[in-house]
């Protein structure tokens, strides 16, 4: 099974374990099964709106194994990054949650109430209560020279109702008003993954996430094995088109796939085989002999396209042609 050989699972939360307040099907059972195989569990999240204690409490309510020491979030990482760039006692304007403000003060910085306090730094993290006035205050301070740190730049966030705008969209609004790019603390930077692995003394961690541009890129940046789970933002089609830096090592439908044998990808004279599916590339077209609803067909397609385009600096969507055959798995 896929999880064999790994000593820790570094799991994203939104879109992997839960969407909004509700658990994603099969996720809780999968997480509870890790202990049987002596696999440590850490949660690595870009969500900066809640403390590790609050996140762990939510996970426990859902039935997942969790303690605050297992949660590694971007709020603390963002505050630490800002503290490295500013003198002790500097005033900081916080655009984000109460917990993010607590993180800032824990690193010896003072809170500014507005740009009129002449803050030396601005830190921006997601919080549902953020409005235009908050973004404007950040822009005013940054345009006056304040150092700007964003906890993360996720463009979207999975909710129970669907996909909603994430912190990256709010950061983009401030960036448009300042023509300045923030320093980013969370994923896809490798720091959170490295800290989680070090905390559990993991020698061979596996990173699982639903986003190519944060989870998979961040795990790859850290030098760890990565698996894209198809319960959140990204899809088999976006994985296929991914640039090289964002390509996962594995592709699974949900977290129960961690306990399934991962099929061998075979190079044949007819193309790349995965299960009963075969994919071949001709120019900008991939022909897949298999069912579009079979994940093995997409695994074969990804392997074939990536093999023929090993060094892609930009996402490129090929034309995909599926030819279903008798015996294909749906």
One Martini backbone bead per residue (centre of mass of N, CA, C, O) as a GRO file, in nm:
protein
  330
    1UNK     BB    1   0.102   0.032   0.011
    2UNK     BB    2   0.157   0.362   0.006
    3UNK     BB    3   0.243   0.412   0.318
    4UNK     BB    4   0.463   0.238   0.280
    5UNK     BB    5   0.782   0.361   0.399
    6UNK     BB    6   0.649   0.572   0.583
    7UNK     BB    7   0.676   0.782   0.895
    8UNK     BB    8   0.500   1.031   0.773
    9UNK     BB    9   0.217   1.257   0.773
   10UNK     BB   10   0.167   1.557   0.578
   11UNK     BB   11  -0.128   1.735   0.627
   12UNK     BB   12  -0.369   1.884   0.504
   13UNK     BB   13  -0.696   2.029   0.539
   14UNK     BB   14  -0.824   2.188   0.328
   15UNK     BB   15  -0.963   1.940   0.113
   16UNK     BB   16  -0.878   1.673   0.296
   17UNK     BB   17  -1.038   1.666   0.581
   18UNK     BB   18  -1.197   1.940   0.521
   19UNK     BB   19  -1.511   2.135   0.461
   20UNK     BB   20  -1.522   2.348   0.667
   21UNK     BB   21  -1.689   2.163   0.926
   22UNK     BB   22  -1.667   1.911   0.745
   23UNK     BB   23  -1.599   1.601   0.663
   24UNK     BB   24  -1.432   1.404   0.453
   25UNK     BB   25  -1.468   1.133   0.301
   26UNK     BB   26  -1.249   0.891   0.463
   27UNK     BB   27  -1.048   1.065   0.633
   28UNK     BB   28  -1.073   0.979   0.932
   29UNK     BB   29  -1.011   0.679   0.896
   30UNK     BB   30  -0.730   0.719   0.777
   31UNK     BB   31  -0.599   0.870   1.017
   32UNK     BB   32  -0.659   0.643   1.234
   33UNK     BB   33  -0.472   0.419   1.077
   34UNK     BB   34  -0.169   0.507   1.119
   35UNK     BB   35  -0.087   0.382   1.396
   36UNK     BB   36  -0.078   0.082   1.298
   37UNK     BB   37   0.192   0.183   1.107
   38UNK     BB   38   0.376   0.393   1.250
   39UNK     BB   39   0.249   0.684   1.164
   40UNK     BB   40   0.292   0.996   1.168
   41UNK     BB   41   0.106   1.311   1.248
   42UNK     BB   42   0.063   1.608   1.048
   43UNK     BB   43  -0.047   1.950   1.029
   44UNK     BB   44  -0.040   2.152   0.726
   45UNK     BB   45  -0.124   2.503   0.730
   46UNK     BB   46  -0.242   2.819   0.585
   47UNK     BB   47  -0.425   2.874   0.811
   48UNK     BB   48  -0.443   3.191   1.016
   49UNK     BB   49  -0.722   3.203   1.203
   50UNK     BB   50  -0.610   2.964   1.392
   51UNK     BB   51  -0.521   2.784   1.640
   52UNK     BB   52  -0.393   2.484   1.717
   53UNK     BB   53  -0.604   2.429   1.937
   54UNK     BB   54  -0.856   2.482   1.758
   55UNK     BB   55  -0.793   2.280   1.537
   56UNK     BB   56  -0.779   2.028   1.719
   57UNK     BB   57  -1.069   2.049   1.822
   58UNK     BB   58  -1.205   2.013   1.549
   59UNK     BB   59  -1.081   1.738   1.482
   60UNK     BB   60  -1.191   1.589   1.731
   61UNK     BB   61  -1.492   1.631   1.661
   62UNK     BB   62  -1.452   1.454   1.389
   63UNK     BB   63  -1.236   1.207   1.492
   64UNK     BB   64  -0.952   1.303   1.489
   65UNK     BB   65  -0.627   1.296   1.540
   66UNK     BB   66  -0.538   1.553   1.795
   67UNK     BB   67  -0.300   1.816   1.853
   68UNK     BB   68  -0.130   2.105   1.881
   69UNK     BB   69   0.155   1.964   1.811
   70UNK     BB   70   0.037   1.879   1.506
   71UNK     BB   71   0.021   2.190   1.435
   72UNK     BB   72   0.115   2.374   1.129
   73UNK     BB   73   0.123   2.721   1.083
   74UNK     BB   74   0.132   3.047   0.923
   75UNK     BB   75   0.119   3.247   1.157
   76UNK     BB   76   0.381   3.185   1.308
   77UNK     BB   77   0.565   3.202   1.058
   78UNK     BB   78   0.501   3.499   0.992
   79UNK     BB   79   0.595   3.626   1.259
   80UNK     BB   80   0.884   3.524   1.245
   81UNK     BB   81   0.961   3.658   0.978
   82UNK     BB   82   0.912   3.950   1.073
   83UNK     BB   83   1.109   3.941   1.319
   84UNK     BB   84   1.365   3.905   1.132
   85UNK     BB   85   1.310   4.211   0.989
   86UNK     BB   86   1.275   4.333   1.284
   87UNK     BB   87   1.287   4.501   1.551
   88UNK     BB   88   1.243   4.500   1.862
   89UNK     BB   89   0.923   4.654   1.913
   90UNK     BB   90   0.779   4.676   1.666
   91UNK     BB   91   0.537   4.798   1.466
   92UNK     BB   92   0.224   4.621   1.380
   93UNK     BB   93   0.007   4.549   1.118
   94UNK     BB   94  -0.293   4.359   1.144
   95UNK     BB   95  -0.434   4.139   0.888
   96UNK     BB   96  -0.652   3.954   1.089
   97UNK     BB   97  -0.647   3.761   1.346
   98UNK     BB   98  -0.619   3.717   1.681
   99UNK     BB   99  -0.395   3.505   1.658
  100UNK     BB  100  -0.201   3.673   1.488
  101UNK     BB  101  -0.159   3.886   1.708
  102UNK     BB  102  -0.040   3.692   1.916
  103UNK     BB  103   0.208   3.614   1.749
  104UNK     BB  104   0.334   3.893   1.731
  105UNK     BB  105   0.367   3.944   2.043
  106UNK     BB  106   0.541   3.681   2.098
  107UNK     BB  107   0.788   3.838   1.921
  108UNK     BB  108   0.805   4.146   2.039
  109UNK     BB  109   0.567   4.301   1.917
  110UNK     BB  110   0.365   4.570   1.824
  111UNK     BB  111   0.050   4.709   1.797
  112UNK     BB  112  -0.125   4.850   1.537
  113UNK     BB  113  -0.421   5.036   1.444
  114UNK     BB  114  -0.268   5.202   1.210
  115UNK     BB  115  -0.097   5.396   0.981
  116UNK     BB  116  -0.067   5.635   1.196
  117UNK     BB  117   0.155   5.457   1.367
  118UNK     BB  118   0.393   5.376   1.188
  119UNK     BB  119   0.449   5.098   1.078
  120UNK     BB  120   0.708   4.859   1.005
  121UNK     BB  121   0.469   4.643   0.971
  122UNK     BB  122   0.294   4.385   0.773
  123UNK     BB  123   0.033   4.142   0.838
  124UNK     BB  124  -0.128   3.880   0.630
  125UNK     BB  125  -0.439   3.710   0.695
  126UNK     BB  126  -0.693   3.505   0.719
  127UNK     BB  127  -1.032   3.652   0.750
  128UNK     BB  128  -1.374   3.688   0.728
  129UNK     BB  129  -1.371   4.005   0.848
  130UNK     BB  130  -1.238   4.125   0.619
  131UNK     BB  131  -1.203   4.450   0.473
  132UNK     BB  132  -1.147   4.734   0.304
  133UNK     BB  133  -1.017   4.892   0.538
  134UNK     BB  134  -0.790   4.687   0.592
  135UNK     BB  135  -0.659   4.699   0.310
  136UNK     BB  136  -0.606   5.003   0.312
  137UNK     BB  137  -0.420   5.014   0.557
  138UNK     BB  138  -0.204   4.835   0.434
  139UNK     BB  139  -0.140   5.011   0.188
  140UNK     BB  140  -0.054   5.266   0.335
  141UNK     BB  141   0.186   5.135   0.493
  142UNK     BB  142   0.344   5.019   0.252
  143UNK     BB  143   0.374   5.294   0.096
  144UNK     BB  144   0.554   5.391   0.366
  145UNK     BB  145   0.759   5.115   0.412
  146UNK     BB  146   0.645   4.859   0.504
  147UNK     BB  147   0.679   4.547   0.595
  148UNK     BB  148   0.561   4.255   0.405
  149UNK     BB  149   0.352   3.984   0.524
  150UNK     BB  150   0.240   3.667   0.415
  151UNK     BB  151   0.113   3.371   0.515
  152UNK     BB  152  -0.047   3.348   0.232
  153UNK     BB  153  -0.157   3.262  -0.137
  154UNK     BB  154  -0.433   3.146  -0.156
  155UNK     BB  155  -0.685   3.178  -0.387
  156UNK     BB  156  -0.837   2.940  -0.241
  157UNK     BB  157  -1.122   2.787  -0.050
  158UNK     BB  158  -1.264   2.523   0.092
  159UNK     BB  159  -1.610   2.466   0.126
  160UNK     BB  160  -1.914   2.336   0.179
  161UNK     BB  161  -2.036   2.512  -0.073
  162UNK     BB  162  -1.732   2.550  -0.187
  163UNK     BB  163  -1.546   2.774  -0.365
  164UNK     BB  164  -1.339   3.028  -0.222
  165UNK     BB  165  -1.186   3.295  -0.144
  166UNK     BB  166  -0.862   3.369  -0.057
  167UNK     BB  167  -0.584   3.526   0.059
  168UNK     BB  168  -0.466   3.583  -0.226
  169UNK     BB  169  -0.688   3.786  -0.310
  170UNK     BB  170  -0.624   3.997  -0.086
  171UNK     BB  171  -0.328   4.035  -0.157
  172UNK     BB  172  -0.378   4.132  -0.450
  173UNK     BB  173  -0.519   4.395  -0.372
  174UNK     BB  174  -0.274   4.520  -0.228
  175UNK     BB  175  -0.071   4.492  -0.459
  176UNK     BB  176  -0.226   4.680  -0.659
  177UNK     BB  177  -0.191   4.935  -0.447
  178UNK     BB  178   0.157   4.898  -0.429
  179UNK     BB  179   0.355   4.733  -0.614
  180UNK     BB  180   0.395   4.491  -0.401
  181UNK     BB  181   0.570   4.220  -0.260
  182UNK     BB  182   0.547   3.971  -0.048
  183UNK     BB  183   0.632   3.792   0.209
  184UNK     BB  184   0.629   3.433   0.241
  185UNK     BB  185   0.561   3.175   0.486
  186UNK     BB  186   0.409   2.963   0.360
  187UNK     BB  187   0.284   2.791   0.141
  188UNK     BB  188   0.550   2.679  -0.068
  189UNK     BB  189   0.724   2.688   0.154
  190UNK     BB  190   0.929   2.456   0.344
  191UNK     BB  191   0.920   2.513   0.655
  192UNK     BB  192   0.668   2.359   0.765
  193UNK     BB  193   0.760   2.077   0.673
  194UNK     BB  194   1.031   2.069   0.821
  195UNK     BB  195   0.922   2.107   1.107
  196UNK     BB  196   0.740   1.859   1.116
  197UNK     BB  197   0.956   1.646   1.062
  198UNK     BB  198   1.143   1.722   1.300
  199UNK     BB  199   0.938   1.683   1.534
  200UNK     BB  200   0.914   1.353   1.436
  201UNK     BB  201   1.175   1.237   1.321
  202UNK     BB  202   1.162   1.230   1.007
  203UNK     BB  203   1.291   1.052   0.712
  204UNK     BB  204   0.993   0.971   0.551
  205UNK     BB  205   0.787   1.176   0.426
  206UNK     BB  206   0.436   1.247   0.346
  207UNK     BB  207   0.269   1.457   0.125
  208UNK     BB  208  -0.069   1.592   0.156
  209UNK     BB  209  -0.286   1.737  -0.104
  210UNK     BB  210  -0.508   1.967  -0.312
  211UNK     BB  211  -0.255   2.153  -0.399
  212UNK     BB  212  -0.014   2.244  -0.622
  213UNK     BB  213   0.083   2.553  -0.533
  214UNK     BB  214   0.141   2.443  -0.224
  215UNK     BB  215   0.161   2.144  -0.136
  216UNK     BB  216   0.333   2.025  -0.368
  217UNK     BB  217   0.545   2.243  -0.397
  218UNK     BB  218   0.632   2.240  -0.099
  219UNK     BB  219   0.715   1.943  -0.082
  220UNK     BB  220   0.922   1.960  -0.311
  221UNK     BB  221   1.096   2.186  -0.180
  222UNK     BB  222   1.162   1.985   0.071
  223UNK     BB  223   1.210   1.681  -0.058
  224UNK     BB  224   0.934   1.535  -0.070
  225UNK     BB  225   0.686   1.334  -0.093
  226UNK     BB  226   0.387   1.340  -0.311
  227UNK     BB  227   0.017   1.383  -0.278
  228UNK     BB  228  -0.275   1.397  -0.466
  229UNK     BB  229  -0.597   1.492  -0.365
  230UNK     BB  230  -0.948   1.469  -0.502
  231UNK     BB  231  -1.117   1.680  -0.262
  232UNK     BB  232  -1.065   1.971  -0.388
  233UNK     BB  233  -0.925   2.179  -0.609
  234UNK     BB  234  -0.778   1.977  -0.769
  235UNK     BB  235  -0.731   1.788  -1.072
  236UNK     BB  236  -0.644   1.575  -1.314
  237UNK     BB  237  -0.611   1.802  -1.529
  238UNK     BB  238  -0.420   1.990  -1.361
  239UNK     BB  239  -0.203   1.779  -1.316
  240UNK     BB  240  -0.132   1.729  -1.609
  241UNK     BB  241  -0.058   2.051  -1.660
  242UNK     BB  242   0.168   2.072  -1.479
  243UNK     BB  243   0.435   2.186  -1.369
  244UNK     BB  244   0.713   2.039  -1.259
  245UNK     BB  245   0.713   2.161  -0.957
  246UNK     BB  246   0.383   2.048  -0.929
  247UNK     BB  247   0.440   1.745  -0.935
  248UNK     BB  248   0.332   1.452  -0.831
  249UNK     BB  249   0.390   1.122  -0.729
  250UNK     BB  250   0.080   1.108  -0.655
  251UNK     BB  251  -0.266   0.974  -0.715
  252UNK     BB  252  -0.574   1.033  -0.531
  253UNK     BB  253  -0.906   1.039  -0.442
  254UNK     BB  254  -0.849   0.963  -0.136
  255UNK     BB  255  -0.726   0.870   0.175
  256UNK     BB  256  -0.773   0.561   0.126
  257UNK     BB  257  -0.529   0.538  -0.083
  258UNK     BB  258  -0.302   0.484   0.131
  259UNK     BB  259  -0.413   0.160   0.155
  260UNK     BB  260  -0.333   0.119  -0.138
  261UNK     BB  261  -0.205  -0.009  -0.404
  262UNK     BB  262   0.028   0.118  -0.614
  263UNK     BB  263   0.056   0.134  -0.930
  264UNK     BB  264   0.239   0.042  -1.191
  265UNK     BB  265   0.447   0.211  -1.410
  266UNK     BB  266   0.452   0.138  -1.760
  267UNK     BB  267   0.671   0.087  -2.028
  268UNK     BB  268   0.567   0.063  -2.361
  269UNK     BB  269   0.517   0.029  -2.705
  270UNK     BB  270   0.219   0.191  -2.663
  271UNK     BB  271   0.300   0.314  -2.376
  272UNK     BB  272   0.146   0.402  -2.080
  273UNK     BB  273   0.090   0.192  -1.799
  274UNK     BB  274  -0.219   0.167  -1.586
  275UNK     BB  275  -0.332  -0.102  -1.549
  276UNK     BB  276  -0.562  -0.087  -1.822
  277UNK     BB  277  -0.423   0.170  -1.900
  278UNK     BB  278  -0.330   0.371  -2.197
  279UNK     BB  279  -0.074   0.615  -2.284
  280UNK     BB  280  -0.028   0.857  -2.554
  281UNK     BB  281   0.197   1.072  -2.742
  282UNK     BB  282   0.102   1.337  -2.991
  283UNK     BB  283   0.227   1.605  -2.941
  284UNK     BB  284  -0.069   1.773  -2.798
  285UNK     BB  285  -0.168   1.464  -2.762
  286UNK     BB  286  -0.372   1.241  -2.565
  287UNK     BB  287  -0.413   0.890  -2.565
  288UNK     BB  288  -0.670   0.701  -2.389
  289UNK     BB  289  -0.703   0.371  -2.289
  290UNK     BB  290  -1.001   0.440  -2.127
  291UNK     BB  291  -1.151   0.571  -1.842
  292UNK     BB  292  -1.225   0.885  -1.722
  293UNK     BB  293  -1.316   0.752  -1.424
  294UNK     BB  294  -1.024   0.641  -1.413
  295UNK     BB  295  -0.742   0.698  -1.234
  296UNK     BB  296  -0.542   0.531  -1.412
  297UNK     BB  297  -0.574   0.702  -1.665
  298UNK     BB  298  -0.447   0.959  -1.536
  299UNK     BB  299  -0.180   0.834  -1.453
  300UNK     BB  300  -0.093   0.763  -1.738
  301UNK     BB  301  -0.114   1.048  -1.859
  302UNK     BB  302   0.087   1.187  -1.676
  303UNK     BB  303   0.334   1.008  -1.734
  304UNK     BB  304   0.342   1.062  -2.040
  305UNK     BB  305   0.357   1.374  -2.043
  306UNK     BB  306   0.600   1.409  -1.846
  307UNK     BB  307   0.801   1.244  -2.017
  308UNK     BB  308   0.769   1.445  -2.276
  309UNK     BB  309   0.766   1.695  -2.035
  310UNK     BB  310   1.013   1.750  -1.803
  311UNK     BB  311   1.044   2.088  -1.866
  312UNK     BB  312   0.803   2.277  -1.713
  313UNK     BB  313   0.732   2.625  -1.647
  314UNK     BB  314   0.436   2.574  -1.751
  315UNK     BB  315   0.118   2.530  -1.784
  316UNK     BB  316  -0.013   2.247  -1.987
  317UNK     BB  317  -0.288   2.171  -2.201
  318UNK     BB  318  -0.380   1.896  -2.336
  319UNK     BB  319  -0.521   1.685  -2.552
  320UNK     BB  320  -0.785   1.464  -2.458
  321UNK     BB  321  -0.830   1.109  -2.544
  322UNK     BB  322  -1.089   0.883  -2.488
  323UNK     BB  323  -1.089   0.511  -2.497
  324UNK     BB  324  -1.310   0.291  -2.429
  325UNK     BB  325  -1.287  -0.036  -2.277
  326UNK     BB  326  -1.305  -0.346  -2.214
  327UNK     BB  327  -1.211  -0.359  -1.864
  328UNK     BB  328  -1.246  -0.097  -1.759
  329UNK     BB  329  -1.233   0.110  -1.482
  330UNK     BB  330  -1.524   0.278  -1.294
   0.00000   0.00000   0.00000
